[in-house]
Amino acid sequence: MLGLVLAGGLARRMGGGDKARLRVGGQTILERVLERLAAQCATIVINANGNPARFADTELPVIPDTVSGFVGPLAGILAGLEWAAKHAPGVSDVVSVPGDCPFLPSDLVTRLATARRAAGVPLACAQSGEWRHPVIGLWPVTLQPDLRKALVERGLRKVEMFTQPYGIALASWPTTPVDPFFNVNTPEDASEANRMAAASETATA
């Protein structure tokens, strides 16, 4: 399993910069994401545009979008699938997560794979409460030609529009005591994430 951290967004609602470098509960969000994925994936790569040196401290491969124009998370997923096909031929699946989710579950990969297998479909994504999280998903590497065609030739941008024809299983998590897929998009979200982290640490102390 290859872990793909999607950190290629423009963070407009945060005023720019790398949201993954914001600190939540004493760690950066990226540190928290990598910590959770490291126990579930054999290899991890970061999808990010711009200067890759800003992630040099992670000692992980940093791959840019292979479709120009900042066209959204599907471009980052395609970059991950193409990287896996070229550099990790033994990897059959990629699990994608955004770089702004500080509370990812430790059983993410297992439950996505179980849901996909039970449904007999090629794709799976996460759900918490009533909300689907289409960029948190399991992707077969073999889908890369179809995804490139959808992005380049059809101009498709929405994750769910791409996945719908293939069939996608849902793996569900509760939203209490913490929504595991809470994502930080605004300064207010960052404050809330720190409050949630503090409350969680107090509850488990």
Residue frames as a rotation matrix with the C-alpha (Angstrom) as fourth column:
MET 1
0.579 0.815 0.000 0.00
0.815 -0.579 0.000 0.00
0.000 0.000 -1.000 0.00
LEU 2
-0.588 -0.701 0.403 1.27
0.698 -0.692 -0.186 3.45
0.409 0.172 0.896 -0.94
GLY 3
0.203 0.599 -0.775 0.19
0.840 -0.513 -0.177 6.39
-0.503 -0.615 -0.607 1.20
LEU 4
-0.396 -0.237 0.887 -0.40
0.757 -0.632 0.169 9.63
0.520 0.738 0.429 -0.72
VAL 5
-0.122 0.294 -0.948 -0.62
0.746 -0.603 -0.283 12.90
-0.655 -0.742 -0.146 1.21
LEU 6
0.145 0.283 0.948 -2.36
0.891 -0.453 -0.001 15.56
0.430 0.845 -0.318 -0.88
ALA 7
0.158 -0.193 -0.968 -0.69
0.668 -0.701 0.249 18.86
-0.727 -0.686 0.018 -0.02
GLY 8
-0.645 -0.493 0.584 -0.87
0.754 -0.288 0.591 20.52
-0.123 0.821 0.557 -3.42
GLY 9
0.388 0.900 0.200 -3.74
0.911 -0.407 0.063 22.92
0.138 0.158 -0.978 -2.78
LEU 10
-0.205 -0.433 0.878 -3.49
0.422 -0.848 -0.320 26.72
0.883 0.305 0.357 -2.78
ALA 11
-0.330 0.103 -0.938 -4.93
0.944 0.016 -0.330 27.20
-0.019 -0.995 -0.103 0.76
ARG 12
-0.455 0.174 0.874 -6.81
0.324 -0.881 0.344 30.31
0.830 0.439 0.344 -0.33
ARG 13
0.583 0.800 0.145 -9.04
0.131 -0.269 0.954 30.36
0.802 -0.537 -0.261 2.76
MET 14
0.608 -0.474 -0.637 -5.94
0.761 0.119 0.637 30.32
-0.226 -0.872 0.434 4.95
GLY 15
0.843 -0.292 -0.452 -4.37
-0.323 -0.946 0.009 33.17
-0.431 0.139 -0.892 3.02
GLY 16
0.577 -0.637 -0.512 -1.93
-0.494 0.227 -0.839 30.87
0.651 0.737 -0.184 1.22
GLY 17
-0.241 -0.771 0.589 0.98
-0.970 0.169 -0.175 28.81
0.035 -0.613 -0.789 2.55
ASP 18
-0.538 -0.039 -0.842 1.12
-0.183 0.980 0.071 25.16
0.823 0.193 -0.535 3.59
LYS 19
0.385 0.768 0.512 -1.81
-0.751 -0.062 0.658 24.20
0.537 -0.637 0.553 5.82
ALA 20
0.674 -0.126 -0.728 0.01
0.244 0.968 0.058 20.98
0.697 -0.217 0.683 6.63
ARG 21
-0.401 -0.914 -0.067 2.59
0.451 -0.133 -0.883 23.00
0.797 -0.384 0.465 8.60
LEU 22
0.083 0.493 0.866 0.03
-0.646 -0.635 0.424 24.43
0.759 -0.594 0.266 11.01
ARG 23
-0.879 -0.461 -0.122 0.43
-0.177 0.553 -0.814 23.12
0.442 -0.694 -0.568 14.55
VAL 24
0.294 0.952 0.089 -2.33
-0.623 0.120 0.773 21.14
0.725 -0.283 0.628 16.24
GLY 25
0.985 0.157 0.071 -1.82
-0.151 0.588 0.795 19.66
0.083 -0.794 0.603 19.68
GLY 26
0.504 -0.856 0.117 1.91
-0.377 -0.096 0.921 20.34
-0.777 -0.508 -0.372 19.71
GLN 27
-0.377 -0.592 0.712 2.61
0.475 0.537 0.697 18.81
-0.795 0.601 0.079 16.28
THR 28
-0.670 0.215 -0.710 2.19
-0.669 -0.588 0.454 20.02
-0.320 0.780 0.538 12.75
ILE 29
0.467 0.880 0.090 -0.78
-0.696 0.428 -0.577 18.55
-0.546 0.207 0.812 10.91
LEU 30
0.429 -0.366 -0.826 1.67
-0.707 0.433 -0.560 16.92
0.562 0.824 -0.073 8.50
GLU 31
-0.690 -0.701 0.182 3.52
-0.645 0.481 -0.594 15.24
0.328 -0.527 -0.784 11.35
ARG 32
-0.309 0.666 0.679 0.23
-0.622 0.399 -0.674 13.89
-0.720 -0.630 0.291 12.66
VAL 33
0.674 0.565 -0.477 -0.81
-0.716 0.336 -0.612 12.64
-0.185 0.754 0.630 9.21
LEU 34
0.083 -0.736 -0.672 2.52
-0.698 0.438 -0.567 10.95
0.711 0.516 -0.477 8.54
GLU 35
-0.705 -0.317 0.635 2.53
-0.704 0.424 -0.570 9.34
-0.089 -0.848 -0.522 11.98
ARG 36
0.142 0.855 0.498 -0.84
-0.583 0.479 -0.657 7.72
-0.800 -0.197 0.566 11.31
LEU 37
0.772 0.191 -0.607 0.01
-0.633 0.324 -0.703 6.61
0.062 0.926 0.371 7.76
ALA 38
-0.188 -0.967 -0.171 3.44
-0.923 0.233 -0.307 5.20
0.337 0.101 -0.936 8.64
ALA 39
-0.592 0.011 0.806 1.84
-0.526 0.753 -0.396 2.36
-0.611 -0.658 -0.439 10.58
GLN 40
0.319 0.866 0.385 -0.52
-0.129 0.442 -0.888 1.52
-0.939 0.233 0.252 7.71
CYS 41
0.973 0.021 -0.229 1.53
-0.227 -0.066 -0.972 1.97
-0.035 0.998 -0.060 4.52
ALA 42
0.540 -0.823 0.178 4.80
0.788 0.568 0.237 0.52
-0.296 0.012 0.955 3.26
THR 43
-0.630 -0.703 0.329 5.69
0.776 -0.583 0.240 3.77
0.023 0.407 0.913 1.47
ILE 44
0.431 0.724 -0.539 4.47
0.662 -0.659 -0.357 7.38
-0.613 -0.203 -0.763 1.69
VAL 45
-0.585 -0.535 0.610 4.77
0.792 -0.539 0.287 10.18
0.175 0.651 0.739 -0.85
ILE 46
-0.156 0.486 -0.860 3.68
0.410 -0.760 -0.504 13.81
-0.898 -0.431 -0.081 -0.68
ASN 47
-0.033 0.223 0.974 1.87
0.973 -0.214 0.082 15.50
0.226 0.951 -0.210 -3.55
ALA 48
0.399 0.105 -0.911 2.79
0.460 -0.882 0.100 19.17
-0.793 -0.459 -0.400 -3.54
ASN 49
0.599 -0.181 0.780 3.40
0.704 -0.343 -0.621 21.84
0.380 0.922 -0.078 -6.15
GLY 50
0.866 -0.367 0.339 6.06
-0.432 -0.891 0.139 24.53
0.251 -0.267 -0.930 -5.92
ASN 51
-0.058 -0.998 0.011 9.47
-0.791 0.040 -0.610 24.09
0.609 -0.044 -0.792 -4.33
PRO 52
0.606 0.340 -0.720 9.74
0.030 0.894 0.447 20.51
0.795 -0.292 0.531 -2.99
ALA 53
-0.434 -0.889 -0.147 12.59
0.228 0.049 -0.972 21.52
0.871 -0.456 0.181 -0.70
ARG 54
-0.314 0.357 0.880 10.09
-0.799 -0.600 -0.042 22.85
0.513 -0.716 0.473 1.84
PHE 55
0.795 0.578 0.185 9.27
-0.594 0.675 0.437 19.23
0.128 -0.458 0.880 2.68
ALA 56
0.103 -0.854 -0.509 12.89
-0.445 0.418 -0.792 18.06
0.889 0.309 -0.337 2.78
ASP 57
-0.474 -0.310 0.824 12.68
-0.874 0.055 -0.482 17.45
0.104 -0.949 -0.297 6.52
THR 58
0.515 0.750 0.415 10.25
-0.766 0.620 -0.170 14.57
-0.384 -0.230 0.894 5.93
GLU 59
-0.571 -0.815 0.099 12.81
-0.606 0.500 0.619 12.70
-0.554 0.294 -0.779 3.77
LEU 60
0.009 0.675 0.738 9.89
0.367 0.684 -0.630 11.54
-0.930 0.276 -0.241 1.60
PRO 61
-0.728 -0.170 0.665 9.44
0.685 -0.121 0.719 11.79
-0.042 0.978 0.204 -2.18
VAL 62
-0.189 0.649 -0.737 7.62
0.050 -0.743 -0.667 14.98
-0.981 -0.163 0.108 -3.13
ILE 63
-0.666 0.018 0.746 5.73
0.713 0.308 0.630 14.74
-0.218 0.951 -0.218 -6.42
PRO 64
-0.731 0.421 -0.537 3.99
-0.393 -0.903 -0.173 17.61
-0.557 0.085 0.826 -8.23
ASP 65
0.407 0.901 0.152 0.79
-0.160 0.234 -0.959 17.40
-0.899 0.366 0.240 -10.23
THR 66
-0.626 -0.593 0.507 1.38
0.373 0.343 0.862 15.91
-0.685 0.729 0.006 -13.67
VAL 67
0.049 0.667 0.744 -1.55
0.949 -0.262 0.173 17.88
0.310 0.698 -0.646 -15.10
SER 68
-0.854 -0.514 0.077 -0.99
0.476 -0.833 -0.282 21.63
0.209 -0.205 0.956 -15.12
GLY 69
-0.451 0.647 0.615 -3.28
-0.059 -0.709 0.703 24.36
0.890 0.281 0.358 -13.88
PHE 70
-0.962 0.089 0.258 -4.03
-0.259 -0.005 -0.966 23.42
-0.085 -0.996 0.027 -10.23
VAL 71
-0.449 0.821 -0.353 -7.09
-0.517 0.083 0.852 21.45
0.728 0.565 0.387 -11.29
GLY 72
0.396 0.691 0.605 -7.84
-0.875 0.084 0.477 19.94
0.279 -0.718 0.638 -7.90
PRO 73
0.098 -0.386 0.917 -7.31
-0.769 0.556 0.316 16.75
-0.632 -0.736 -0.243 -5.91
LEU 74
0.901 0.235 0.363 -7.83
0.021 0.815 -0.579 14.39
-0.432 0.530 0.730 -8.86
ALA 75
0.687 -0.718 -0.111 -4.57
-0.372 -0.216 -0.903 15.74
0.624 0.662 -0.415 -10.32
GLY 76
-0.075 -0.714 0.696 -2.76
-0.996 0.016 -0.091 14.86
0.054 -0.699 -0.713 -7.10
ILE 77
0.415 0.300 0.859 -4.30
-0.416 0.902 -0.114 11.39
-0.809 -0.310 0.499 -7.07
LEU 78
0.995 -0.088 -0.050 -3.21
-0.015 0.368 -0.930 10.88
0.100 0.926 0.365 -10.67
ALA 79
0.302 -0.945 0.128 0.32
-0.759 -0.319 -0.567 11.95
0.576 0.074 -0.814 -9.77
GLY 80
-0.055 -0.275 0.960 0.34
-0.886 0.456 0.080 9.37
-0.460 -0.846 -0.269 -6.97
LEU 81
0.742 0.388 0.546 -0.94
-0.114 0.876 -0.469 6.57
-0.661 0.286 0.694 -9.20
GLU 82
0.888 -0.439 -0.138 1.62
-0.149 0.011 -0.989 7.38
0.436 0.898 -0.056 -11.88
TRP 83
0.064 -0.886 0.460 4.44
-0.955 -0.187 -0.229 7.55
0.289 -0.424 -0.858 -9.33
ALA 84
0.192 0.079 0.978 3.43
-0.620 0.783 0.058 4.15
-0.761 -0.618 0.199 -7.95
ALA 85
0.959 0.218 0.182 3.32
0.002 0.638 -0.770 2.59
-0.284 0.739 0.611 -11.41
LYS 86
0.675 -0.737 -0.030 6.81
-0.281 -0.219 -0.935 3.87
0.682 0.640 -0.354 -12.20
HIS 87
-0.192 -0.858 0.476 8.64
-0.733 -0.197 -0.651 3.63
0.653 -0.474 -0.591 -8.88
ALA 88
-0.571 0.058 0.819 6.76
-0.686 0.514 -0.515 0.99
-0.451 -0.856 -0.254 -6.87
PRO 89
-0.452 0.397 -0.799 5.66
-0.710 0.382 0.592 -1.76
0.541 0.834 0.109 -9.29
GLY 90
-0.819 0.130 -0.559 4.79
0.342 0.893 -0.293 -4.08
0.461 -0.431 -0.776 -6.40
VAL 91
-0.797 0.550 -0.248 2.13
-0.040 -0.458 -0.888 -1.64
-0.602 -0.698 0.387 -5.14
SER 92
-0.666 0.620 0.415 -1.39
0.716 0.374 0.590 -2.34
0.211 0.689 -0.693 -6.37
ASP 93
0.439 0.895 0.082 -3.28
0.783 -0.426 0.453 0.36
0.440 -0.135 -0.888 -4.45
VAL 94
-0.739 -0.552 0.386 -2.84
0.313 -0.789 -0.529 3.93
0.596 -0.270 0.756 -3.26
VAL 95
0.212 0.768 -0.605 -4.59
0.977 -0.145 0.159 5.40
0.034 -0.624 -0.781 -0.23
SER 96
-0.421 -0.312 0.852 -5.05
0.433 -0.894 -0.114 9.15
0.797 0.320 0.512 -0.53
VAL 97
0.271 0.464 -0.843 -5.48
0.953 -0.254 0.166 11.57
-0.137 -0.848 -0.511 2.36
PRO 98
0.668 -0.049 0.743 -5.47
0.217 -0.942 -0.257 15.37
0.712 0.333 -0.618 2.51
GLY 99
-0.340 -0.909 -0.240 -2.64
0.623 -0.027 -0.781 17.10
0.704 -0.416 0.576 4.28
ASP 100
-0.628 0.156 0.762 -5.04
-0.451 -0.871 -0.193 19.11
0.634 -0.465 0.618 6.44
CYS 101
0.542 0.812 -0.215 -6.73
-0.325 0.439 0.838 16.33
0.775 -0.384 0.502 8.48
PRO 102
-0.274 -0.805 0.526 -5.07
-0.792 -0.121 -0.599 16.15
0.546 -0.580 -0.604 11.91
PHE 103
-0.185 0.288 0.940 -7.17
-0.852 0.429 -0.299 13.29
-0.489 -0.856 0.166 13.36
LEU 104
-0.014 0.177 -0.984 -6.93
-0.823 0.556 0.112 10.49
0.567 0.812 0.138 10.79
PRO 105
0.750 0.377 0.543 -7.94
-0.636 0.635 0.437 7.07
-0.180 -0.674 0.717 12.17
SER 106
-0.274 -0.917 0.288 -5.36
-0.816 0.381 0.435 4.35
-0.509 -0.116 -0.853 12.77
ASP 107
-0.338 0.228 0.913 -7.57
0.262 0.955 -0.141 1.78
-0.904 0.191 -0.382 11.01
LEU 108
0.095 0.421 -0.902 -8.14
-0.655 -0.656 -0.375 3.82
-0.750 0.626 0.213 7.83
VAL 109
-0.505 -0.375 -0.778 -6.53
-0.858 0.316 0.405 1.46
0.094 0.871 -0.481 5.33
THR 110
-0.979 0.111 0.168 -7.96
0.065 0.964 -0.259 -1.70
-0.191 -0.243 -0.951 6.88
ARG 111
-0.252 0.966 -0.055 -11.52
0.241 0.007 -0.970 -0.43
-0.937 -0.258 -0.235 6.90
LEU 112
0.059 0.215 -0.975 -11.35
-0.837 -0.521 -0.166 1.02
-0.544 0.826 0.149 3.40
ALA 113
-0.736 -0.425 -0.527 -10.02
-0.651 0.657 0.379 -2.28
0.185 0.622 -0.760 2.06
THR 114
-0.858 0.461 0.226 -12.65
0.261 0.771 -0.581 -4.27
-0.442 -0.439 -0.782 3.96
ALA 115
0.011 0.904 -0.428 -15.49
-0.173 -0.419 -0.891 -2.10
-0.985 0.084 0.151 2.66
ARG 116
-0.119 -0.127 -0.985 -14.23
-0.967 -0.208 0.144 -2.36
-0.223 0.970 -0.098 -0.90
ARG 117
-0.936 -0.293 -0.193 -13.87
-0.326 0.930 0.172 -6.12
0.129 0.224 -0.966 -0.71
ALA 118
-0.634 0.755 0.168 -17.33
0.292 0.434 -0.852 -6.58
-0.716 -0.491 -0.495 0.81
ALA 119
0.217 0.754 -0.620 -18.97
-0.352 -0.531 -0.770 -4.43
-0.910 0.386 0.151 -1.89
GLY 120
0.119 -0.239 0.964 -17.05
0.703 0.705 0.088 -6.05
-0.701 0.668 0.252 -4.74
VAL 121
0.963 0.150 0.226 -16.16
0.264 -0.709 -0.654 -2.70
0.062 0.689 -0.722 -6.32
PRO 122
0.285 -0.948 0.143 -12.74
0.750 0.128 -0.649 -1.23
0.597 0.292 0.747 -7.22
LEU 123
-0.442 -0.433 0.786 -12.90
0.022 -0.881 -0.473 1.93
0.897 -0.191 0.399 -5.10
ALA 124
0.244 0.524 -0.816 -13.58
0.919 0.145 0.367 2.94
0.311 -0.839 -0.446 -1.51
CYS 125
-0.377 -0.365 0.851 -13.82
0.028 -0.923 -0.383 6.24
0.926 -0.121 0.358 0.32
ALA 126
-0.838 -0.039 -0.544 -14.33
0.537 0.119 -0.835 7.39
0.097 -0.992 -0.078 3.89
GLN 127
-0.009 0.855 0.519 -17.49
0.097 -0.516 0.851 8.69
0.995 0.058 -0.079 5.50
SER 128
-0.891 -0.143 -0.431 -18.07
0.435 0.003 -0.901 10.23
0.130 -0.990 0.060 8.92
GLY 129
-0.449 0.841 -0.301 -21.62
-0.069 -0.368 -0.927 10.74
-0.891 -0.395 0.224 10.06
GLU 130
0.580 0.746 0.328 -23.56
0.354 0.132 -0.926 11.74
-0.734 0.653 -0.188 6.94
TRP 131
0.636 -0.387 -0.668 -20.56
-0.643 -0.744 -0.182 13.28
-0.426 0.545 -0.722 5.19
ARG 132
0.827 -0.440 0.348 -18.58
0.554 0.744 -0.375 11.56
-0.094 0.503 0.859 2.47
HIS 133
0.450 -0.781 -0.434 -14.90
-0.419 -0.614 0.669 12.39
-0.789 -0.119 -0.603 2.08
PRO 134
0.988 0.135 0.081 -14.13
-0.004 0.530 -0.848 11.48
-0.158 0.837 0.524 -1.54
VAL 135
0.474 -0.874 -0.111 -10.44
-0.602 -0.229 -0.765 12.42
0.643 0.430 -0.635 -1.44
ILE 136
-0.293 -0.502 0.814 -9.85
-0.899 0.435 -0.055 10.02
-0.327 -0.747 -0.579 1.45
GLY 137
0.722 0.685 -0.094 -9.95
-0.640 0.611 -0.465 6.85
-0.261 0.396 0.880 -0.55
LEU 138
-0.090 -0.650 0.754 -8.45
-0.069 0.760 0.647 3.67
-0.994 0.006 -0.113 -1.91
TRP 139
0.587 0.206 -0.783 -7.40
-0.708 -0.339 -0.620 3.71
-0.393 0.918 -0.053 -5.58
PRO 140
0.609 -0.410 0.679 -6.15
0.491 0.867 0.083 0.84
-0.623 0.282 0.729 -7.77
VAL 141
-0.271 -0.815 -0.512 -2.99
-0.098 -0.506 0.857 1.84
-0.957 0.283 0.057 -9.63
THR 142
-0.635 0.032 0.772 -4.53
0.684 0.487 0.542 0.36
-0.359 0.873 -0.331 -12.79
LEU 143
0.459 0.888 -0.020 -6.98
0.797 -0.422 -0.432 3.29
-0.392 0.183 -0.901 -12.94
GLN 144
-0.185 -0.603 -0.776 -4.26
0.275 -0.790 0.548 5.75
-0.944 -0.112 0.312 -13.89
PRO 145
-0.911 -0.160 0.379 -4.89
0.405 -0.187 0.895 5.76
-0.072 0.969 0.235 -17.69
ASP 146
-0.037 0.981 0.188 -8.62
0.902 -0.049 0.430 6.30
0.431 0.186 -0.883 -17.17
LEU 147
0.452 0.191 -0.871 -8.00
0.713 -0.664 0.225 9.12
-0.535 -0.723 -0.437 -14.70
ARG 148
-0.597 -0.713 -0.369 -5.52
0.283 -0.617 0.734 10.89
-0.751 0.334 0.570 -16.99
LYS 149
-0.749 0.379 0.543 -8.00
0.580 -0.021 0.815 10.71
0.320 0.925 -0.203 -19.85
ALA 150
0.278 0.921 -0.273 -10.79
0.944 -0.209 0.256 12.06
0.179 -0.329 -0.927 -17.65
LEU 151
0.247 -0.257 -0.934 -8.67
0.522 -0.777 0.352 15.01
-0.816 -0.575 -0.058 -16.55
VAL 152
-0.647 -0.689 -0.327 -6.98
0.088 -0.494 0.865 15.89
-0.757 0.531 0.380 -19.83
GLU 153
-0.934 0.248 0.256 -9.54
0.292 0.116 0.950 14.96
0.206 0.962 -0.181 -22.47
ARG 154
-0.076 0.996 -0.054 -12.84
0.804 0.093 0.588 15.36
0.590 0.001 -0.807 -20.64
GLY 155
-0.484 -0.185 0.855 -11.87
-0.154 -0.944 -0.292 18.20
0.861 -0.273 0.429 -18.32
LEU 156
0.524 0.710 -0.469 -13.40
0.300 0.362 0.883 16.37
0.797 -0.604 -0.023 -15.37
ARG 157
-0.332 -0.663 0.671 -12.58
-0.373 -0.561 -0.739 17.90
0.867 -0.495 -0.061 -11.98
LYS 158
0.186 0.491 0.851 -14.91
-0.971 -0.039 0.235 16.47
0.149 -0.870 0.470 -9.32
VAL 159
-0.780 -0.570 0.257 -13.76
-0.616 0.773 -0.154 13.30
-0.111 -0.278 -0.954 -7.57
GLU 160
-0.356 0.704 0.615 -17.26
-0.146 0.608 -0.780 11.84
-0.923 -0.367 -0.113 -7.25
MET 161
0.581 0.520 -0.626 -18.01
-0.683 -0.105 -0.723 12.36
-0.442 0.848 0.294 -10.93
PHE 162
-0.190 -0.729 -0.658 -14.97
-0.908 0.386 -0.166 10.27
0.374 0.566 -0.735 -11.78
THR 163
-0.882 -0.292 0.370 -15.61
-0.444 0.779 -0.443 7.48
-0.159 -0.555 -0.817 -9.26
GLN 164
-0.108 0.966 0.237 -19.37
-0.755 0.076 -0.652 7.05
-0.647 -0.249 0.721 -9.80
PRO 165
0.433 0.360 -0.826 -19.22
-0.861 0.438 -0.259 4.86
0.268 0.824 0.500 -12.95
TYR 166
-0.419 -0.716 -0.558 -16.80
-0.477 0.697 -0.536 2.39
0.773 0.042 -0.634 -11.32
GLY 167
0.634 0.622 -0.460 -18.64
0.171 0.467 0.867 1.85
0.754 -0.628 0.190 -8.06
ILE 168
-0.436 -0.783 0.445 -17.33
-0.272 -0.356 -0.894 3.02
0.858 -0.510 -0.058 -4.71
ALA 169
0.166 0.413 -0.896 -17.73
0.721 0.569 0.396 1.48
0.673 -0.712 -0.203 -1.27
LEU 170
0.287 -0.011 0.958 -18.16
-0.460 -0.879 0.128 3.58
0.840 -0.477 -0.257 1.86
ALA 171
-0.221 -0.371 -0.902 -16.25
0.731 0.549 -0.405 2.94
0.645 -0.749 0.150 5.07
SER 172
0.420 0.593 0.687 -17.96
0.020 -0.763 0.646 4.79
0.907 -0.258 -0.333 7.92
TRP 173
-0.631 -0.572 -0.524 -16.69
0.619 0.036 -0.785 6.27
0.468 -0.819 0.331 11.17
PRO 174
0.462 0.764 -0.450 -18.57
0.886 -0.370 0.280 8.07
0.048 -0.528 -0.848 13.96
THR 175
0.198 -0.342 0.918 -18.05
0.248 -0.889 -0.385 11.80
0.948 0.304 -0.092 14.45
THR 176
0.648 0.026 0.761 -17.71
-0.675 -0.443 0.590 11.52
0.352 -0.896 -0.270 18.23
PRO 177
0.427 0.104 -0.898 -15.76
0.680 -0.691 0.244 12.17
-0.596 -0.715 -0.366 20.32
VAL 178
-0.172 -0.507 -0.845 -13.79
-0.360 -0.766 0.533 13.64
-0.917 0.396 -0.051 17.37
ASP 179
0.915 0.396 -0.080 -14.56
-0.187 0.240 -0.953 13.57
-0.358 0.886 0.294 13.68
PRO 180
0.267 -0.896 0.354 -11.52
0.449 0.441 0.777 11.69
-0.852 -0.049 0.521 12.32
PHE 181
-0.163 -0.285 0.944 -11.79
0.986 -0.067 0.150 13.59
0.020 0.956 0.292 9.02
PHE 182
0.784 0.306 -0.540 -12.14
0.394 -0.918 0.051 17.11
-0.480 -0.253 -0.840 10.39
ASN 183
0.071 -0.790 0.608 -10.11
0.982 -0.051 -0.180 19.26
0.174 0.610 0.773 8.04
VAL 184
0.060 -0.206 -0.977 -8.47
0.544 -0.813 0.205 22.62
-0.837 -0.544 0.064 8.58
ASN 185
0.096 0.065 0.993 -9.42
0.973 -0.215 -0.080 25.14
0.208 0.975 -0.084 5.89
THR 186
0.468 0.170 0.867 -9.61
0.113 -0.985 0.133 28.41
0.877 0.036 -0.480 7.81
PRO 187
-0.607 -0.676 0.419 -7.94
-0.302 -0.292 -0.908 30.04
0.736 -0.677 -0.027 10.84
GLU 188
0.031 0.713 0.700 -11.14
-0.995 -0.047 0.092 29.28
0.099 -0.700 0.708 12.76
ASP 189
0.814 0.207 -0.543 -10.79
-0.262 0.965 -0.024 25.59
0.519 0.162 0.839 11.85
ALA 190
-0.128 -0.954 -0.270 -7.23
0.094 0.260 -0.961 25.62
0.987 -0.149 0.056 13.16
SER 191
-0.569 -0.011 0.822 -8.42
-0.742 -0.423 -0.519 27.01
0.354 -0.906 0.232 16.50
GLU 192
0.499 0.838 0.218 -11.16
-0.864 0.464 0.195 24.39
0.063 -0.286 0.956 16.67
ALA 193
0.563 -0.365 -0.741 -8.69
-0.041 0.884 -0.467 21.60
0.825 0.293 0.483 15.86
ASN 194
-0.575 -0.805 0.150 -6.48
-0.154 -0.073 -0.985 22.68
0.804 -0.589 -0.082 18.74
ARG 195
-0.232 0.585 0.777 -9.48
-0.972 -0.173 -0.160 22.75
0.041 -0.792 0.609 21.07
MET 196
0.762 0.546 -0.349 -10.46
-0.569 0.821 0.043 19.24
0.310 0.166 0.936 19.90
ALA 197
0.124 -0.810 -0.573 -6.91
0.039 0.581 -0.813 17.95
0.992 0.079 0.104 20.37
ALA 198
-0.695 -0.389 0.605 -6.75
-0.519 -0.311 -0.796 19.35
0.498 -0.867 0.014 23.88
ALA 199
0.160 0.856 0.491 -10.12
-0.986 0.160 0.041 17.87
-0.044 -0.491 0.870 24.79
SER 200
0.728 0.079 -0.681 -9.10
-0.306 0.927 -0.219 14.48
0.614 0.368 0.698 23.41
GLU 201
-0.296 -0.923 -0.246 -5.86
-0.013 0.261 -0.965 14.47
0.955 -0.282 -0.089 25.37
THR 202
-0.546 0.176 0.819 -7.70
-0.817 -0.328 -0.474 15.40
0.185 -0.928 0.323 28.55
ALA 203
0.507 0.861 0.038 -10.22
-0.857 0.498 0.132 12.59
0.095 -0.099 0.991 28.03
THR 204
0.718 -0.276 -0.639 -7.49
0.019 0.925 -0.379 9.97
0.696 0.260 0.670 27.59
ALA 205
-0.203 -0.847 0.492 -5.22
-0.571 -0.306 -0.762 11.22
0.796 -0.435 -0.421 30.37
